[in-house]
Amino acid sequence: MAMNEREQKGWKIANAFGSVKRIESDSYKVKSQSGNGEYSINKKNDQWVCSCPDHVYRHVKCKHIYAVEISLALRTEVAIQRIEPLDNLNECIFCGSSNIMKWGVRKNKFGDIQKYLCKDCNRHFTFNIGFERMKHDPKAITMAMQLYFSGESFRNTTRSLELLGVKVCYKTVFNWIKKYSELLKKYADKLKPSTSDVWRADELWVKVKGDMKYLFALIDDETRYWIAQEVAESKYKHDARNLFRMAKEYTGKVPTAIITDGLPAYHDAFNKEFYTKKEYPIPEHINTIKLAGDMNNNKMERFNGEVRDREKVVRGLKRNDTPILAGYQIYHNFIRPHEALDGKTPAEACGIEVKGDNKWKTLIQNAGKK
């Protein structure tokens, strides 16, 4: 079906970098084709309403509304990355050959693990990927991670594991958390989430060895995907350029808008990171936020509350580069469903789907592949 003139213009606008800016789920800003201004598009009673003269006076579906609808359609066409559990494997984990045979068993505390021999590369291996040389069952380890990151302390986690017949000390649980948080962070850094073009950043204070530090975090506005984080000694003197730089490198893109509060650290970092480089169109920095209206930071405040609830249980962190924050970032993005996302995880909203009943196990298996 041929597009009419307004729809054709809307298509051009939608495909121009930075022309369509998402403010909220039902609120957008669209640049005029002349580039001298922008119009507000909001949804009222399930209908898009534009502030441009064409829509206001002629009551027609204008090119700016078409641009928003086309932009939304393009967003839903994100290719899904599926992370599958590595069960029922029949190929060598080293060379990929299917010419393998059973070669005895390896005994451990919780049962026998089948060993295999690859006839092509002549190497022995097991399919206990990600959990090699672990004395405990993968189910116990992943259960501990789920309990801890969903709100339990180390000691409460060990008490819960005792009900499953798993007796470990709290230090063992910490070692599990440390080992697999670091492993999963390296794996997650290789994934490319399909984030929106609007990001939000904020900071909240955390205790590190009893001292007040600040966690600077940056999330995607549409999907709540936690993109980047760093712990700083000071709130006002911190150089937030690294936060923006990490986000660009991880997502492989530059946003059209970044929403922050009025902290000077964001203003200075934004100017240094984006205005001094002419490789791409400069995004908009929205730092005039308030408690209500289009320019609020409520999503970021809700995220801060989520992190604060977790930080209260651990009663402070031990060091700036603690694996606990990295692990909680994995939990937030890949494991925890969000009501605002209709029960999806942020990763699923970004086109990354973790399959299997035990998502922790699926992630660890894929991260542990040779």
C-alpha positions as CSV (number, residue, x, y, z in Angstrom):
1,M,0.0,0.0,0.0
2,A,1.4,3.4,-1.1
3,M,2.2,5.9,1.6
4,N,0.5,9.3,1.5
5,E,2.6,12.5,1.6
6,R,2.4,13.0,5.3
7,E,3.4,9.4,6.0
8,Q,6.4,9.7,3.7
9,K,7.6,12.8,5.5
10,G,6.9,11.0,8.9
11,W,9.2,8.1,7.7
12,K,12.0,10.6,6.9
13,I,11.6,12.2,10.3
14,A,11.6,8.8,12.1
15,N,14.8,7.7,10.5
16,A,16.7,11.0,11.2
17,F,18.9,10.7,14.3
18,G,17.5,12.6,17.3
19,S,14.3,13.7,15.6
20,V,11.9,11.6,17.7
21,K,12.6,11.9,21.5
22,R,10.7,9.8,23.9
23,I,9.8,11.6,27.1
24,E,7.4,9.1,28.7
25,S,5.5,6.1,27.3
26,D,2.8,8.4,26.0
27,S,4.7,11.5,25.5
28,Y,7.2,12.5,22.7
29,K,9.0,15.5,21.3
30,V,9.4,15.6,17.5
31,K,11.6,18.1,15.6
32,S,10.1,20.1,12.9
33,Q,11.5,19.4,9.4
34,S,13.0,22.9,9.3
35,G,14.9,22.1,12.4
36,N,13.9,25.4,14.1
37,G,11.6,23.9,16.7
38,E,9.9,20.8,18.0
39,Y,6.3,19.7,18.6
40,S,4.8,17.7,21.5
41,I,2.9,14.5,20.8
42,N,0.9,13.0,23.6
43,K,-1.6,10.2,23.8
44,K,-5.1,11.2,25.0
45,N,-8.0,8.7,25.1
46,D,-5.9,6.2,23.0
47,Q,-5.3,8.8,20.3
48,W,-2.2,10.7,19.4
49,V,-2.4,14.5,19.7
50,C,0.2,16.8,18.2
51,S,0.8,20.5,18.9
52,C,1.6,21.3,15.3
53,P,-0.7,23.6,13.3
54,D,-1.5,20.9,10.8
55,H,-3.1,18.7,13.5
56,V,-4.5,21.5,15.6
57,Y,-6.3,23.4,12.8
58,R,-6.9,20.7,10.2
59,H,-7.5,17.9,12.6
60,V,-5.6,15.5,10.5
61,K,-3.0,12.8,11.3
62,C,0.2,14.9,10.8
63,K,3.7,13.8,9.8
64,H,4.9,14.1,13.4
65,I,2.3,11.5,14.6
66,Y,3.3,9.3,11.7
67,A,6.9,9.7,12.8
68,V,6.1,8.6,16.4
69,E,4.1,5.6,15.1
70,I,6.9,4.5,12.7
71,S,9.5,4.9,15.4
72,L,7.5,2.7,17.7
73,A,7.1,0.1,15.0
74,L,10.8,0.1,14.3
75,R,11.4,-0.4,18.1
76,T,9.3,-3.5,18.2
77,E,11.2,-5.1,15.4
78,V,14.2,-5.8,17.6
79,A,15.9,-9.1,16.9
80,I,15.6,-11.4,19.8
81,Q,18.9,-12.9,21.3
82,R,18.1,-16.2,23.0
83,I,20.4,-17.6,25.6
84,E,19.6,-21.3,25.8
85,P,20.4,-23.7,28.6
86,L,23.2,-26.1,27.8
87,D,21.5,-29.4,28.5
88,N,21.7,-32.7,26.6
89,L,25.0,-31.6,24.9
90,N,26.7,-34.1,22.5
91,E,29.7,-32.1,21.3
92,C,33.2,-31.6,22.7
93,I,33.4,-28.4,24.7
94,F,36.9,-27.8,23.3
95,C,36.8,-28.5,19.6
96,G,33.1,-28.9,18.9
97,S,33.5,-32.5,17.6
98,S,30.6,-34.9,18.0
99,N,33.0,-37.8,18.0
100,I,32.9,-38.4,21.7
101,M,32.5,-41.3,24.1
102,K,31.9,-41.8,27.8
103,W,35.1,-42.2,29.8
104,G,34.4,-43.1,33.4
105,V,32.9,-40.8,36.1
106,R,34.1,-38.2,38.5
107,K,32.9,-38.7,42.0
108,N,32.0,-35.8,44.3
109,K,30.0,-35.2,47.4
110,F,26.6,-35.0,45.7
111,G,26.9,-37.8,43.2
112,D,28.8,-39.0,40.1
113,I,29.5,-36.8,37.1
114,Q,29.9,-38.4,33.7
115,K,33.3,-37.9,32.1
116,Y,33.8,-37.9,28.3
117,L,36.7,-38.3,25.9
118,C,36.9,-36.5,22.6
119,K,38.4,-38.9,20.0
120,D,39.5,-36.0,17.8
121,C,41.3,-33.7,20.2
122,N,42.0,-36.5,22.8
123,R,40.8,-34.3,25.7
124,H,38.7,-35.3,28.7
125,F,35.8,-33.1,29.9
126,T,32.4,-33.1,31.6
127,F,29.3,-31.2,30.7
128,N,29.1,-29.6,34.1
129,I,29.8,-26.3,32.4
130,G,30.2,-23.3,34.7
131,F,30.2,-25.5,37.8
132,E,33.4,-27.4,37.3
133,R,35.2,-28.5,40.5
134,M,32.4,-27.3,42.6
135,K,31.5,-29.5,45.5
136,H,27.9,-28.5,45.6
137,D,25.0,-29.1,43.2
138,P,24.3,-26.3,40.7
139,K,20.8,-26.1,42.0
140,A,22.0,-25.2,45.5
141,I,24.4,-22.6,44.2
142,T,21.9,-20.9,42.0
143,M,19.3,-21.1,44.8
144,A,21.7,-19.3,47.1
145,M,22.2,-16.5,44.5
146,Q,18.5,-16.1,44.0
147,L,17.9,-15.9,47.7
148,Y,20.7,-13.4,48.3
149,F,20.0,-11.0,45.5
150,S,16.2,-11.1,46.2
151,G,16.8,-9.7,49.7
152,E,18.2,-12.3,52.1
153,S,21.4,-11.9,54.1
154,F,24.3,-14.4,53.8
155,R,23.3,-16.1,57.1
156,N,19.6,-16.3,56.2
157,T,20.5,-17.8,52.9
158,T,22.4,-20.6,54.6
159,R,19.5,-21.2,56.9
160,S,17.2,-21.5,53.8
161,L,19.6,-23.9,52.1
162,E,19.5,-26.2,55.2
163,L,15.9,-26.8,54.5
164,L,17.0,-28.3,51.2
165,G,19.6,-30.5,52.9
166,V,22.5,-28.2,51.9
167,K,24.8,-27.3,54.8
168,V,27.2,-24.6,54.1
169,C,28.7,-21.6,56.0
170,Y,27.9,-18.1,55.1
171,K,31.5,-17.6,53.8
172,T,30.9,-20.3,51.2
173,V,27.8,-18.5,50.0
174,F,29.9,-15.3,49.7
175,N,32.5,-17.1,47.7
176,W,29.8,-18.3,45.3
177,I,28.4,-14.8,45.0
178,K,31.9,-13.4,44.3
179,K,32.9,-16.1,41.8
180,Y,29.7,-16.1,39.7
181,S,29.1,-12.3,39.9
182,E,32.5,-11.7,38.3
183,L,32.0,-14.5,35.8
184,L,28.5,-13.2,34.7
185,K,29.7,-9.6,34.5
186,K,32.4,-10.5,32.0
187,Y,29.7,-12.5,30.0
188,A,27.1,-9.7,30.2
189,D,29.6,-7.1,29.0
190,K,29.7,-9.0,25.7
191,L,25.9,-8.8,25.2
192,K,24.4,-5.9,23.3
193,P,21.0,-4.9,24.7
194,S,18.7,-2.9,22.3
195,T,18.2,0.1,24.5
196,S,16.0,3.1,23.7
197,D,17.4,6.5,22.8
198,V,16.8,8.1,26.2
199,W,18.9,7.4,29.3
200,R,18.6,8.4,32.9
201,A,21.4,8.9,35.4
202,D,21.4,9.5,39.1
203,E,23.5,8.9,42.2
204,L,22.7,7.6,45.7
205,W,25.0,7.3,48.8
206,V,26.1,3.9,50.0
207,K,28.3,2.8,52.9
208,V,31.7,1.3,52.0
209,K,33.7,0.2,55.1
210,G,31.6,2.6,57.1
211,D,32.4,5.6,54.9
212,M,29.9,7.4,52.8
213,K,30.4,6.9,49.0
214,Y,28.2,7.5,46.0
215,L,26.9,5.0,43.5
216,F,26.5,6.6,40.1
217,A,24.2,4.6,37.9
218,L,22.8,5.0,34.4
219,I,19.7,3.1,33.2
220,D,17.7,3.0,30.0
221,D,14.5,5.0,30.2
222,E,12.2,2.7,28.3
223,T,13.4,-0.8,29.4
224,R,14.9,0.0,32.9
225,Y,18.1,-1.8,31.7
226,W,20.9,-1.0,34.1
227,I,23.6,0.1,31.6
228,A,26.6,1.3,33.7
229,Q,27.6,2.0,37.2
230,E,30.6,3.2,39.3
231,V,31.3,4.1,42.9
232,A,32.7,7.5,43.6
233,E,34.4,9.1,46.6
234,S,32.6,12.4,46.3
235,K,29.2,13.5,44.9
236,Y,30.2,17.0,43.7
237,K,33.9,16.5,42.6
238,H,33.4,13.2,40.7
239,D,34.0,13.2,37.0
240,A,31.0,11.4,35.5
241,R,32.5,11.2,32.0
242,N,33.5,7.6,32.6
243,L,29.9,6.7,33.3
244,F,28.7,8.1,30.0
245,R,31.7,6.6,28.2
246,M,31.0,3.1,29.6
247,A,27.4,3.4,28.5
248,K,28.3,4.4,25.0
249,E,30.8,1.5,24.6
250,Y,28.5,-1.1,26.1
251,T,25.4,-0.2,24.0
252,G,27.4,0.8,20.9
253,K,25.2,3.9,20.5
254,V,24.8,7.6,21.5
255,P,21.4,8.5,23.0
256,T,19.2,11.4,21.8
257,A,18.7,12.6,25.4
258,I,20.1,12.0,28.8
259,I,18.0,12.9,31.9
260,T,19.7,13.8,35.1
261,D,19.2,16.0,38.1
262,G,21.0,19.4,38.3
263,L,24.2,18.0,39.8
264,P,27.1,20.0,38.3
265,A,29.1,16.8,37.8
266,Y,26.6,15.7,35.2
267,H,26.7,19.0,33.4
268,D,30.5,19.1,33.2
269,A,30.8,15.5,32.2
270,F,28.1,15.8,29.5
271,N,29.8,18.9,28.0
272,K,33.3,17.2,28.0
273,E,32.1,13.9,26.7
274,F,29.6,15.0,24.0
275,Y,30.3,18.6,23.0
276,T,34.1,18.1,22.5
277,K,33.6,15.3,20.0
278,K,32.0,16.0,16.6
279,E,31.6,12.4,15.5
280,Y,27.9,12.3,16.1
281,P,24.9,14.6,16.7
282,I,25.0,16.0,20.2
283,P,22.2,14.5,22.4
284,E,20.0,16.7,24.6
285,H,20.8,17.0,28.3
286,I,17.6,17.3,30.3
287,N,18.5,18.4,33.8
288,T,15.6,20.6,34.7
289,I,13.6,17.7,36.2
290,K,10.9,18.1,38.9
291,L,8.7,15.8,40.9
292,A,5.8,15.8,38.4
293,G,5.2,16.5,34.7
294,D,7.1,15.5,31.6
295,M,10.6,16.1,33.0
296,N,10.5,14.0,36.1
297,N,13.0,11.4,37.2
298,N,10.6,9.1,39.0
299,K,11.9,6.0,37.2
300,M,15.4,6.6,38.5
301,E,14.1,7.3,42.0
302,R,12.3,3.9,41.9
303,F,15.5,2.3,40.8
304,N,17.4,4.0,43.7
305,G,14.8,2.6,46.1
306,E,15.4,-0.9,44.8
307,V,19.1,-0.6,45.3
308,R,18.7,1.0,48.7
309,D,16.5,-2.0,49.9
310,R,19.2,-4.4,48.9
311,E,22.0,-2.3,50.5
312,K,20.2,-2.1,53.8
313,V,20.3,-5.9,54.2
314,V,24.1,-6.1,53.6
315,R,24.6,-3.2,56.0
316,G,27.3,-1.6,53.9
317,L,29.8,-2.8,51.3
318,K,33.4,-3.8,51.9
319,R,35.1,-2.1,48.9
320,N,34.4,0.1,45.9
321,D,34.8,-2.6,43.4
322,T,32.7,-5.1,45.3
323,P,31.2,-8.0,43.2
324,I,27.9,-7.6,45.0
325,L,27.0,-4.6,42.9
326,A,27.9,-6.4,39.7
327,G,25.9,-9.3,40.8
328,Y,22.9,-7.2,41.6
329,Q,23.2,-5.5,38.2
330,I,22.9,-9.0,36.7
331,Y,19.9,-9.8,38.9
332,H,18.2,-6.6,38.0
333,N,18.7,-6.9,34.3
334,F,18.3,-10.7,33.6
335,I,16.5,-12.3,36.5
336,R,14.1,-9.9,38.3
337,P,10.7,-9.3,36.4
338,H,9.4,-5.8,36.6
339,E,5.8,-4.9,36.9
340,A,6.2,-1.8,34.8
341,L,7.4,-4.0,32.0
342,D,4.4,-6.3,32.1
343,G,6.3,-9.0,34.0
344,K,9.3,-8.9,31.7
345,T,12.9,-8.4,32.8
346,P,14.8,-5.4,31.4
347,A,16.9,-7.8,29.3
348,E,13.8,-9.2,27.7
349,A,12.5,-5.7,27.0
350,C,15.9,-5.1,25.3
351,G,15.6,-8.2,23.1
352,I,17.7,-10.6,25.3
353,E,15.8,-13.7,26.4
354,V,17.2,-16.1,28.9
355,K,15.6,-19.5,28.4
356,G,15.1,-22.3,30.9
357,D,13.4,-22.7,34.3
358,N,16.6,-21.7,36.1
359,K,17.9,-18.5,34.5
360,W,20.9,-18.3,36.8
361,K,22.1,-21.7,35.6
362,T,21.5,-20.8,32.0
363,L,23.6,-17.7,32.3
364,I,26.4,-19.4,34.2
365,Q,26.5,-22.3,31.7
366,N,26.8,-19.9,28.8
367,A,29.4,-17.7,30.6
368,G,31.4,-20.8,31.5
369,K,31.7,-22.1,27.9
370,K,35.3,-22.5,26.7
